[in-house]
Amino acid sequence: MSESSQPLSRRQRLLGLARNTRDTYIPKITGSVSSLATGASRALTNSDYYDEYGRVLLPKDTNVQLFPSYTRYQDGKYFVDVQGWVFTPGVMNRKNRIVFSVIKQIMKQRDASPATLSTLENDNTMRQEVFNPNSASSDNESIVSVESASSSQGSNSSINQDDVIKDRLSSFFAKSIPNTELTITIGSEADVDELVQQTIRSDGYGHFETTVEVPYKPSVIQAASSIMDTVFAFQDIIIYPNSGVGVISDIDDTIKLTGVIGDKMVLLRNLLTNEVSSWSIPEVTTWYGDIYRNNNVNFFYVSNSPWQLYNSITKYFQYADLPPGSVHLKRYNGNIISSLLEPSSSRKRKTLYKILEDFPNKKFVCVGDSGEFDLEAYVDIARTFKNQILSINIRYVEDSFSDLDDSKIYNELIRLLTAKRKKIPVVKINDSSVSNNMEDLIDLSDDPVTPTTTTKRKPPPPVVPNKPKNLQGNQLKRKPPPPPSPRTMPHKSYTDTALQAPHAVQKIPSSSNIASDGGSINEELPPLPPRRRTSPNGFQSDSGEGDLDYIMDSPGFLDLEEMDKKGATWIKRIIAAIYALEGTNTKIVLFKDEDDDFFTNHCIQLDELVKK
C-alpha cells in the first residue's frame, strides 16, 4: 500500500484543520471585524454621512434633477432615455465667497483684460466642488445658501445684481455627488403586473444617463436614491414618432442671444446679469412656434452650454414660449469661468449621432448659427446619414463673417450656394476693390473675364542647358519609313448617319494615329473618363458642374486671404461643405433675422413635407 493511500492520523487531521483556519477563515473574520469597526467608527464620528454599516449616506438636502429626454417606440417596445444629475446645493463657504467676490468685481468693470480672464480660467480655486463627506466640516462657515438667495429673488420685486449672480451661479456652487446608486423606475399608463426598474450609478461628477427598455406604454420616469427614500425626482415621458420631421436646434445665438463670438465680458454679462428678456430673438422663436403648431414636428435642443445653466435656459424657454423638446447640454465640472467661456468643439457629435441612429426613418431640419462650428457639425451628420438631413440653416451672427465687411462676404456666400456652377468661377483681381469696395469678390457669371493690367506676368521658362557630348547619341543615317498610302487603308464602315451625308469626305488619320492594322487609334480607344476634382478638404467631386476648388488658387482670393482672413475662411468652409454634401439631398441656407421670405417659405416647405 502506498503512503498516499494510508489514512491520516488524528494528529495530522487536527494540524490540517488548524492550517486551513489560519490561512482561510481568520483573514475573513479579521476583514469583517475591521469593516464593522471602521463603519462603527465612521458612524460614531460622523453619523450624518455614514450609516451603521459604514456606507456613505447622502446629505439631507440632496437633490436629483432629471433633464428632458425622449422616448421612442420600435419593434413592439418602448425605449426610454433617462438623463439627470445628483447634487447637494452649495453654500457660501470661504471658497465660494472668494469665487463670488471675484466674479462680482469683474462684472463691475467695463472692460476686463484678456489676460485677467485667462488667469481666472486656469485658476484651480475657481473649480467646482465634488461632494466629499470627509471634508464636510468646511461648510460650517456658510453665511447664506444659494437656495435661499434664489427664493428671496422670487419674493422680492426689486432684485439687486448680486442676487441675480448668485442665482445664475447656484448650480456651479452646488456639489456633485459621485458614484451613488440610483433606481430608475418607468411608470405605465395601464395597469401592469410589474414595473420595469434599472439600477445605475452616477459618474464621477454626479451625472447619470441610461436607456430603459419597457414592454408597455410608459407614463413617467422616477429616479430615486437606493440609500435614502426621501431623495427622488419625477419626469414626464415625451414619446417621439419614428417617422415625420424633427428639428435639431442649437441654443446659444440661434434661439437665445448669448454673444459667444463677441467680447468675453459681454458674454459673461449676458449669462450672469442680463435680464432673461434681453436674450430673446423674436423672429426665430416665432418661427419655431409656427412650425410646432402647424406641423407638430419634434424638437431636439443640442447645445454646448454646460448643464449648470439648465435652470436659466428653462426660464428663457418659458419666457420665449419655445416648443417643448429634449435638451442635450455638455457635461463640465472644471473651472467655473472656463465652463462659461469655453468655445464650441466636437462635444455635440456624440449626441447628434445618437439622435440620428435612434430615428433612422425621420427627416431632420438642422438650425444653427455662424458664430461657431454648427455648419461643420451638421454637414458631418448629413454625410454620415445620407438623405436624412433635409436642410442646414445657419443664422447670421453679427461680425462673424468678415474682418472688414460682413455684408460683402455674406452676399458672396449666398452666390456660392445658389449659383449654377457651369464654368470655373474666376476671382477678379483688383487690389483697390478688395480694400475699399469688396463687391464681386468671386465672379460666378457666365461672361468671360478679361485680365486687368494688374495681372502678374508669368516668369519666363528656364533656359534648357546643352546636353553633354558624352551623353549625345548617334544621328540616324536612314530616314523613317513613309506613312502607308491611302490606297492600302481598309474601307471604313459608316453608320446610318454617315450614309445620309453623301458629300462627307473621309479624313485620313495622320501617321501618329495609325494602328498596326492600318486603322485609326482614335476609333479604337474609348473616350477618356472625366477628371475628378478634389475639394479643399479632400472630398472628391463627382459632378462636373462646380470648379470651386480653383477659387482658392486665384490671385484675387490670395489677396482677400491676406486682408480678410475671416472672410476667406468662411469661403473655404462653404466650398468644403458644398463638396461634402455632394450625393445627398441636403441644402445649405444662410438667413438673417429680417429675412421674412426665408421664414415664410420654410414653413410652407415643412407643411408640404409633413402632409406627404
Disulfide bonds with the S-S distance in Angstrom:
none
